[in-house]
C-alpha cells in the first residue's frame, strides 16, 4: 500500500468518525517499538540506580547486646531470621555509591555535537529574493534561540532515544517586518519528548515516508479532571481528541474530538520534525556502570571496617597507651604478641578493576575523559594534537550526522513552507523559497589553537599580515570602541617617534 492509499484510508476513517480505529492505526505506524521510558529515566537519574534500591541492596542486620546503647527496634527484617532472648539487633545502613555517568556521557555528547552553532550554508547572490529568504530563515532561528533548541533536541535524543519538534505560527499584536516583509505572524517551536511525558507516534508508509505524526499526553484541565489527549498532524490538518482518565485507549474508553478541530494547516507539510536512534548513549556500558557502582559501594564498606589500623593481640593485654600519647606502648603478659592487620593486595586489585571499568566506559561510548586530573599535565598542545585528542568524540559526531543532517534539513524545509504561507502574495519570494538551497552543517566542538592557525595562514601568505590592525583590535574584544582605541595607539606611536634635532636654547 503506497503513501496515497494509506493517506486515503486514514482520511476515510477520520471522515466516518471512526476515531478509535484511526487512532489505533496511527499508533501502529511506527517503524520501531516505543522506548522504555521508565527504564531510561531510572538509568539517567543516579538517585534511582539499583545500588540505591533497598530491595536490591539491603541494609545489614547487626547483632548487638540488648544492654548496649546501639540496640534499637528492628523493623522489616527477614522473617526467617531467628531471634534469641540473649541478643539484640539493629539496622546498619550500607554504603551506596551512585555515579551520574549516564548524565556525563549525555552532556559530553551534546556539547561536542552542538557546542558550536550550526552553519546554514547557502550562496545566494546579494540583493536577490533568495538572499531575503536566507535572512528570514536566520532571523526565525535567532528568535527561537536555535542553539538552545539544538541542545535540548540532542539531549532528548541521547537519553530518551527519540525527539520531535513542532513549528507553529502565532499572531503578533502589531504588524512587523523583521522577516523582510510585512506580517503579523511570528514563528515558534515546541519540543516533544518521552522525558517530558509525551508518547510519540510517527506514522510511516512502506517507503519510510512520514504520512502523519501523533502525540499522546495527559494533563489536568481547568475543571481539575485528568484527561488523555491524542493529537495528529498531517500535511493538511491538525486533529485532537481526548478521553477521561490517563489510561487512554488501553482502558477501552472512547475518544471525543476536541471542539474546534480539525484545524487547517495550509503549508502542505507536516509541521513536525522527528528524530530517533536505536538506544540510549550509555546502553552498551550500562552493565559496566552497574558493576562500578557495586564495586565502589562494597569498597566503601570495606573502608569503613578496615581503613583505620587494627591491632591483633595474642595473649592477655595488661595495659594500653592512652589516646594521643606519644611513644605509647602496649603491655602484655609473657608470651603475648601484638601486630597490625594489613591488606596484602586487595586494594590494588580493586583499583585496577575500577580504572579498567572507567577506561572501557569512556572508550566504548567514545566519550573523552577531560576531567581536571586528566588534562592538568598535558600543558600547551598544538592544534593537531587537540584534534587527535578529541578525534574519537568527533567521529561520534560524524555518526550522529546520519540523524541530524536529515533532521536539520527538514527543519529548514518546514520554515521555508511557513515563510511561503506568510508572504504568499509575493510570487517572486515564494519562488525563491523553493529555489534556494540551504544545507545545514554541524561543526563539532573543539578548543581552537588560534596561534597555530595564524602561523599556518601567514606561511601560506608569504609571511604577510592576514588581518588589518582594526580587525585585530575588534577581534580581541578588550575595548568597546575599536576606532577610539586605534586612534590612541596612533597618538602613542606619534609621540614615541617625536624627537629634538638639537639642544633647546633658553
HUSUL-V254996 format. One record per pair of residues at least 24 apart in sequence whose ideal C-beta (glycine too) atoms are under 10 Angstrom apart, sorted by the first residue. I is the first residue (numbers start at 0). J is the second residue. Records with the same first field share a line. If there is no record, write none. Layout:
I = J / J
This chain:
0 = 204 / 205
1 = 204 / 205 / 206 / 208
2 = 203 / 204 / 205 / 206 / 208 / 209 / 210
3 = 204 / 210
4 = 204 / 205
5 = 202 / 203 / 204 / 205 / 208 / 210 / 211
6 = 202 / 204 / 210 / 211 / 233 / 234 / 235
9 = 202 / 210 / 211 / 231 / 233
10 = 233 / 235 / 236
13 = 231 / 233 / 236 / 238 / 256 / 261
16 = 256
18 = 229 / 238 / 240 / 242 / 248 / 253 / 254 / 255 / 256
19 = 240 / 242 / 248 / 251 / 252 / 253 / 254
21 = 211 / 213 / 229 / 231 / 238 / 240 / 254
22 = 200 / 213 / 215 / 229 / 231 / 238 / 240 / 242 / 247 / 248 / 254
23 = 248
24 = 202 / 211
25 = 200 / 201 / 202 / 210 / 211 / 212 / 213 / 215 / 229 / 231 / 233 / 238
26 = 198 / 200 / 202 / 213 / 215 / 229 / 247 / 248
27 = 200 / 202
28 = 200 / 201 / 202 / 203 / 204 / 209 / 210 / 211 / 212 / 213
29 = 161 / 199 / 200 / 201 / 202 / 203 / 213 / 275
30 = 201 / 202 / 203 / 207 / 209 / 275
31 = 160 / 161 / 201 / 203 / 275 / 276 / 277
33 = 160 / 161 / 193 / 198 / 199 / 200
34 = 158 / 159 / 160 / 161 / 193 / 194 / 198 / 199 / 275 / 276 / 277 / 278 / 279
35 = 159 / 160 / 193 / 279
36 = 159 / 160 / 161 / 192 / 193 / 194 / 196 / 197 / 198
37 = 193
38 = 279 / 282 / 285
39 = 101 / 158 / 159 / 160 / 193 / 194 / 278 / 279 / 281 / 282
40 = 158 / 159 / 193 / 194
41 = 101
42 = 100 / 101 / 102 / 158 / 279 / 281 / 282 / 285 / 288 / 289
43 = 99 / 101 / 102 / 104 / 105 / 157 / 158 / 159 / 194 / 279 / 280 / 281
44 = 97 / 99 / 101 / 102
45 = 95 / 96 / 97 / 98 / 99 / 100 / 101 / 102 / 288 / 292
46 = 97 / 99
47 = 97
48 = 95 / 96 / 97 / 98 / 99 / 100 / 101 / 288 / 289 / 292
49 = 95 / 97 / 288 / 289 / 292 / 293
50 = 93 / 94 / 95 / 96 / 97 / 98 / 288 / 289 / 291 / 292 / 293 / 295 / 296 / 297
51 = 95 / 96 / 97 / 292 / 296
52 = 95
53 = 92 / 93 / 95
55 = 293
56 = 93 / 94 / 95 / 292 / 293 / 296 / 297
57 = 90 / 93
58 = 89 / 90 / 91 / 92 / 93 / 95
59 = 89 / 90 / 91 / 92 / 93 / 300
60 = 88 / 89 / 90 / 91
61 = 87 / 88 / 89 / 90 / 91
62 = 86 / 87 / 88 / 89
63 = 87 / 88 / 89 / 91
91 = 300 / 303
93 = 296 / 297 / 299 / 300 / 303
94 = 295 / 296 / 297 / 298 / 299 / 300 / 301 / 302 / 303
95 = 292 / 293 / 295 / 296 / 299
96 = 291 / 292 / 293 / 294 / 295 / 296 / 297 / 298 / 299 / 300
97 = 288 / 292 / 295 / 296
98 = 288 / 291 / 292 / 295 / 357 / 360
99 = 288
100 = 281 / 284 / 285 / 287 / 288 / 291 / 292 / 356 / 357 / 360 / 361 / 364 / 366
101 = 157 / 158 / 279 / 280 / 281 / 282 / 284 / 285 / 288 / 364
102 = 154 / 158 / 281
103 = 281 / 360 / 361 / 364 / 366 / 368 / 370
104 = 157 / 158 / 279 / 280 / 281 / 284 / 288 / 360 / 361 / 363 / 364 / 365 / 366
105 = 153 / 154 / 155 / 156 / 157 / 158 / 279 / 280 / 281 / 364 / 366
106 = 150 / 154 / 157 / 158 / 366
107 = 157 / 280 / 361 / 364 / 365 / 366 / 367 / 368 / 369 / 392 / 395 / 444
108 = 153 / 154 / 156 / 157 / 158 / 280 / 281 / 364 / 365 / 366 / 392 / 395 / 396 / 399
109 = 149 / 150 / 151 / 152 / 153 / 154 / 155 / 156 / 157 / 158 / 280 / 444
110 = 150 / 153 / 369 / 392 / 443 / 444
111 = 153 / 365 / 366 / 367 / 389 / 391 / 392 / 393 / 395 / 396 / 399 / 441 / 443 / 444 / 445
112 = 149 / 150 / 152 / 153 / 154 / 156 / 157 / 392 / 395 / 396 / 399 / 400 / 402 / 403 / 441 / 442 / 443 / 444
113 = 145 / 146 / 147 / 148 / 149 / 150 / 151 / 152 / 153 / 154 / 396 / 399 / 403 / 441 / 442 / 443 / 444
114 = 146 / 150 / 396 / 442 / 443 / 444 / 445
115 = 146 / 441 / 442 / 443 / 444 / 445 / 447
116 = 140 / 145 / 146 / 149 / 441 / 442
117 = 145 / 146 / 149 / 403 / 407 / 410 / 439 / 440 / 441 / 442
118 = 438 / 439 / 440 / 441 / 442
119 = 145 / 407 / 410 / 411 / 437 / 438 / 439 / 440
120 = 436 / 437 / 438 / 439 / 440
121 = 411 / 435 / 436 / 437 / 438
122 = 435 / 436 / 437 / 438
123 = 431 / 434 / 435 / 436 / 437
127 = 427 / 431 / 434 / 435
128 = 179 / 425 / 426 / 427 / 428 / 429 / 430 / 431 / 432 / 434 / 435
129 = 427 / 428 / 430 / 431 / 432 / 434 / 435 / 436 / 437
130 = 179 / 431 / 435
131 = 178 / 179 / 180 / 418 / 422 / 425 / 427 / 428 / 431 / 432 / 435
132 = 178 / 179 / 414 / 415 / 418 / 419 / 422 / 428 / 429 / 430 / 431 / 432 / 433 / 434 / 435 / 437
133 = 179 / 431 / 435 / 437
134 = 177 / 178 / 179
135 = 177 / 178 / 179 / 180 / 186 / 414 / 415 / 417 / 418 / 421 / 422 / 428 / 431 / 432
136 = 178 / 410 / 411 / 414 / 415 / 418 / 432 / 435 / 437
137 = 437
138 = 177 / 178 / 179 / 186
139 = 166 / 177 / 178 / 185 / 186 / 187 / 188 / 414 / 415 / 417 / 418
140 = 186 / 188 / 410 / 411 / 414
141 = 177
142 = 177 / 178 / 185 / 186 / 187 / 188
143 = 185 / 186 / 187 / 188 / 189 / 414
144 = 188
145 = 188 / 407 / 410
148 = 188 / 189 / 190 / 410
149 = 403 / 406 / 407 / 410 / 441
151 = 188 / 190 / 192 / 195
152 = 188 / 190 / 192 / 272 / 274 / 403 / 406 / 407 / 410
153 = 274 / 399 / 402 / 403 / 406
154 = 190 / 192 / 194 / 280
155 = 190 / 191 / 192 / 193 / 194 / 195 / 197 / 274
156 = 192 / 274 / 275 / 276 / 279 / 280 / 399 / 402 / 403 / 406
157 = 276 / 279 / 280 / 281 / 399
158 = 192 / 193 / 194 / 279 / 280 / 281
159 = 192 / 193 / 194 / 195 / 197 / 199 / 275 / 276 / 279
160 = 193 / 274 / 275 / 276 / 277 / 278 / 279 / 280 / 282
161 = 191 / 192 / 193 / 194 / 197 / 199 / 201 / 273 / 274 / 275 / 276
162 = 190 / 191 / 192 / 193 / 194 / 195 / 197 / 199 / 272 / 273 / 274 / 275 / 276 / 402 / 406
163 = 189 / 190 / 191 / 192 / 197 / 199 / 200 / 201 / 212 / 214 / 232 / 271 / 272 / 273 / 274 / 275 / 406
164 = 188 / 189 / 190 / 191 / 192 / 270 / 271 / 272 / 273 / 274 / 406 / 409 / 410 / 413
165 = 189 / 190 / 191 / 212 / 214 / 230 / 232 / 237 / 269 / 270 / 271 / 272 / 413
166 = 266 / 268 / 270 / 271 / 272 / 410 / 413 / 414 / 416 / 417
167 = 232 / 237 / 264 / 270 / 271 / 417
168 = 265 / 266 / 270 / 417 / 420 / 421
178 = 417 / 418 / 421 / 422
179 = 418 / 422 / 425 / 428
180 = 418 / 421 / 422 / 424 / 425 / 428
181 = 421 / 422
182 = 418 / 420 / 421 / 422
183 = 421
184 = 417 / 418 / 420 / 421 / 422
185 = 421
186 = 270 / 413 / 414 / 417 / 418 / 421
188 = 270 / 272 / 410 / 413 / 414
189 = 271
191 = 216 / 271 / 273
198 = 227 / 229 / 247
199 = 271 / 273 / 275
200 = 229 / 231 / 273
201 = 269 / 271 / 273 / 274 / 275
202 = 231 / 232 / 233 / 269
203 = 273
209 = 233 / 234 / 269 / 271 / 272 / 273 / 409
210 = 234 / 269
211 = 236 / 238 / 269 / 271
212 = 269 / 270 / 271 / 272 / 273
213 = 238 / 239 / 271
214 = 239 / 271
215 = 240 / 247 / 248
216 = 245 / 247
217 = 241 / 244 / 245 / 246 / 247
218 = 245
219 = 245
226 = 255 / 257
227 = 252 / 254
228 = 254 / 257
229 = 254 / 257
230 = 257 / 260
231 = 260 / 261 / 269
232 = 262 / 264 / 268 / 269 / 270 / 271
233 = 261 / 264 / 268 / 269
234 = 264 / 265 / 266 / 267 / 268 / 269 / 270 / 416
235 = 261 / 262 / 263 / 264 / 265 / 266 / 267 / 268 / 269
236 = 260 / 261 / 262 / 263 / 264 / 265
237 = 261 / 262 / 263 / 264 / 269 / 270
238 = 262
264 = 416 / 417 / 420
265 = 416 / 417 / 419 / 420 / 423
266 = 413 / 415 / 416 / 417 / 418 / 419 / 420 / 421
267 = 416 / 419 / 420
268 = 409 / 412 / 413 / 415 / 416 / 417
269 = 409 / 413 / 416
270 = 413 / 414 / 416 / 417
271 = 409 / 413
272 = 405 / 406 / 407 / 408 / 409 / 410 / 411 / 412 / 413
273 = 406 / 409
274 = 399 / 402 / 403 / 405 / 406 / 407 / 409
275 = 402 / 406
276 = 398 / 399 / 401 / 402
280 = 364 / 365 / 366 / 395 / 399
281 = 360 / 363 / 364 / 366
282 = 364
283 = 359 / 360 / 363 / 364
284 = 356 / 359 / 360 / 361 / 362 / 363 / 364 / 366
285 = 360
287 = 355 / 356 / 357 / 359 / 360 / 363 / 364
288 = 356 / 357 / 360
290 = 352 / 353 / 356
291 = 352 / 353 / 355 / 356 / 357 / 359 / 360
292 = 356
294 = 349 / 352 / 353 / 356
295 = 349 / 353 / 356
297 = 349
298 = 345 / 346 / 349 / 350 / 352 / 353
301 = 342 / 345 / 346 / 349
302 = 346
305 = 340 / 341 / 342 / 345 / 346
306 = 342
308 = 339 / 340 / 341
309 = 338 / 339 / 340 / 341
310 = 337 / 338 / 339 / 340
311 = 336 / 337 / 338 / 339 / 340
312 = 336 / 337 / 338
313 = 337 / 338
361 = 391
362 = 391
364 = 391 / 392 / 395
365 = 390 / 391 / 392 / 393 / 394 / 395 / 396 / 398
366 = 391 / 392 / 395
367 = 391 / 392 / 393 / 395
369 = 446
379 = 448 / 450
380 = 446 / 448 / 451
381 = 448 / 450 / 451
382 = 445 / 446 / 447 / 448 / 449 / 450 / 451 / 452 / 454 / 455
383 = 448 / 451
384 = 448 / 451
385 = 445 / 446 / 447 / 448 / 451
386 = 443 / 445 / 448
388 = 445 / 446
389 = 443 / 444 / 445 / 446
390 = 445
392 = 443 / 444 / 445
393 = 443 / 444 / 445
394 = 443
395 = 443
396 = 441 / 442 / 443 / 444
397 = 441 / 443
399 = 441 / 443
400 = 439 / 440 / 441 / 443
403 = 439 / 441
404 = 438 / 439 / 440 / 441
405 = 439
406 = 439
407 = 437 / 438 / 439 / 440 / 441
408 = 437 / 438 / 439
409 = 439
410 = 437 / 439
411 = 435 / 436 / 437 / 438 / 439
412 = 437
449 = 474
